[in-house]
Amino acid sequence: MKHLINIIGLFVAPLLPLILICFSFSIFDTFTGMKAAKKRGEEITSRKVRLGLISKLITYFSVVVLAYIVDYFIVNEITRNYVWFDYLFTKIFTGIIIYIEALSIDENIKVVRGYSFFDKAKEFLIVLRKTIAELMRIKQQ
């Protein structure tokens, strides 16, 4: 039994950074969600938080591991011909999970703070682009 656990652990070891990133986003989303629920006046119970977080973490872990298994045995051989890194399929699924969590975090921040972090970032990028364009125009003169 111990030998089997070691084999599974070694097989899943490359996923550890991806899983930790997903878990970090999920935990941060849980904290921002609790703040947003408190702001809306909703009741927050430890049971609700625990069940929500644990089910989300198990789901995300399962998705990443299943994507990795498919990637390891099938997809990686194909994608390796087109990209310079391994396990593109797994990283795409991880990216989707992070995107979902980031949207949820942004919604929670919007409830708590009154503004969207993504909207602020978009405004910053627009100003930055205009500033760079103006500096390039000045440099050409």
Backbone torsions as a table, in degrees:
resi	resn	phi	psi	omega
1	MET	NA	-43.0	-179.9
2	LYS	-63.1	-36.4	179.0
3	HIS	-64.4	-42.1	178.8
4	LEU	-63.9	-42.3	178.5
5	ILE	-63.3	-39.6	177.4
6	ASN	-64.2	-41.2	179.1
7	ILE	-63.8	-45.9	178.8
8	ILE	-63.0	-42.3	178.7
9	GLY	-61.0	-42.3	178.5
10	LEU	-68.6	-35.3	179.1
11	PHE	-66.3	-38.7	-175.5
12	VAL	-91.1	-7.6	-176.3
13	ALA	-53.8	-39.9	178.8
14	PRO	-63.7	-16.3	-179.0
15	LEU	-83.3	-13.3	-173.1
16	LEU	-53.0	-48.0	178.6
17	PRO	-62.0	-40.5	179.8
18	LEU	-65.4	-41.9	179.7
19	ILE	-66.8	-40.5	178.3
20	LEU	-63.4	-38.1	177.4
21	ILE	-64.7	-46.2	178.4
22	CYS	-60.6	-44.8	-179.6
23	PHE	-64.4	-39.4	179.3
24	SER	-62.7	-44.9	178.0
25	PHE	-63.2	-40.0	-179.8
26	SER	-64.7	-41.9	-180.0
27	ILE	-67.3	-42.2	177.6
28	PHE	-63.8	-38.5	176.7
29	ASP	-63.5	-38.2	178.4
30	THR	-63.2	-44.3	179.1
31	PHE	-64.8	-44.2	178.7
32	THR	-67.7	-33.9	176.9
33	GLY	-65.2	-37.1	177.4
34	MET	-66.2	-41.0	178.0
35	LYS	-64.3	-41.4	179.3
36	ALA	-65.7	-40.9	178.6
37	ALA	-64.3	-40.0	178.0
38	LYS	-63.5	-40.8	179.6
39	LYS	-65.1	-36.0	178.6
40	ARG	-79.2	-7.8	179.6
41	GLY	83.6	17.7	179.5
42	GLU	-82.7	152.6	178.7
43	GLU	-78.1	133.1	178.9
44	ILE	-113.9	120.3	176.9
45	THR	-116.4	149.9	-179.5
46	SER	-63.6	-34.3	178.9
47	ARG	-63.1	-45.7	-179.9
48	LYS	-63.3	-43.4	179.7
49	VAL	-64.9	-46.6	-177.7
50	ARG	-62.9	-48.1	-178.9
51	LEU	-65.0	-40.7	178.7
52	GLY	-64.4	-46.3	-177.9
53	LEU	-68.3	-46.3	-177.3
54	ILE	-65.0	-41.8	179.2
55	SER	-65.6	-37.0	178.2
56	LYS	-67.0	-43.8	-179.6
57	LEU	-64.7	-41.0	178.2
58	ILE	-64.8	-42.4	178.9
59	THR	-62.8	-47.6	-179.1
60	TYR	-64.6	-41.2	177.2
61	PHE	-59.9	-45.0	-179.8
62	SER	-63.2	-43.5	-179.9
63	VAL	-62.4	-46.1	-178.8
64	VAL	-65.5	-42.7	180.0
65	VAL	-66.5	-43.8	178.7
66	LEU	-64.5	-40.6	176.3
67	ALA	-61.8	-39.7	179.5
68	TYR	-65.4	-41.3	179.5
69	ILE	-63.2	-46.1	177.2
70	VAL	-62.2	-43.2	179.8
71	ASP	-63.0	-46.0	-176.4
72	TYR	-61.9	-43.9	-173.8
73	PHE	-93.0	-20.5	-173.7
74	ILE	-129.0	-63.7	-165.1
75	VAL	-73.6	-35.2	-174.2
76	ASN	-60.3	-36.3	178.8
77	GLU	-62.8	-33.2	179.9
78	ILE	-79.1	-50.9	-175.7
79	THR	-69.0	-25.1	-179.2
80	ARG	-63.3	-23.4	176.8
81	ASN	-73.4	-18.2	-173.8
82	TYR	-114.8	-21.1	178.3
83	VAL	-125.9	159.1	-174.1
84	TRP	-90.2	2.6	-179.3
85	PHE	-127.6	162.1	-178.3
86	ASP	-88.3	157.8	169.6
87	TYR	61.9	47.3	176.9
88	LEU	-59.7	-43.1	-178.6
89	PHE	-58.0	-46.1	179.2
90	THR	-64.1	-41.7	-179.2
91	LYS	-69.2	-32.0	175.5
92	ILE	-65.2	-46.0	178.6
93	PHE	-63.2	-40.0	176.6
94	THR	-62.9	-41.7	177.2
95	GLY	-61.5	-38.9	177.6
96	ILE	-63.9	-43.5	178.4
97	ILE	-61.6	-44.7	179.3
98	ILE	-63.3	-39.8	178.5
99	TYR	-62.7	-44.3	178.6
100	ILE	-60.3	-45.7	179.7
101	GLU	-66.1	-40.1	179.4
102	ALA	-63.4	-39.8	176.3
103	LEU	-62.9	-42.0	179.0
104	SER	-64.8	-42.2	177.0
105	ILE	-61.3	-42.8	179.5
106	ASP	-62.9	-40.4	177.0
107	GLU	-62.4	-41.5	179.4
108	ASN	-66.1	-42.0	178.4
109	ILE	-63.6	-36.4	178.5
110	LYS	-63.2	-38.3	177.4
111	VAL	-67.5	-44.5	-174.8
112	VAL	-75.1	-47.5	-173.4
113	ARG	-96.4	-23.1	179.6
114	GLY	94.0	1.3	176.9
115	TYR	-141.8	157.5	-179.9
116	SER	-92.0	131.2	177.4
117	PHE	-63.3	-39.9	179.7
118	PHE	-64.8	-39.3	177.2
119	ASP	-64.0	-41.5	177.6
120	LYS	-63.1	-42.0	179.1
121	ALA	-65.2	-39.6	178.4
122	LYS	-64.6	-43.7	176.8
123	GLU	-59.9	-42.5	178.5
124	PHE	-61.1	-43.8	-179.7
125	LEU	-66.1	-35.2	177.2
126	ILE	-65.5	-46.1	178.1
127	VAL	-62.6	-41.9	179.4
128	LEU	-62.7	-43.7	179.1
129	ARG	-62.8	-43.2	178.3
130	LYS	-64.4	-40.1	179.3
131	THR	-64.1	-44.2	179.0
132	ILE	-64.3	-42.3	178.6
133	ALA	-61.8	-41.6	179.6
134	GLU	-66.6	-40.6	177.4
135	LEU	-65.0	-38.4	176.8
136	MET	-66.0	-38.2	179.2
137	ARG	-66.2	-42.1	179.1
138	ILE	-65.1	-41.9	-178.7
139	LYS	-63.2	-35.4	-179.3
140	GLN	-73.2	-20.1	-178.0
141	GLN	-80.0	NA	NA
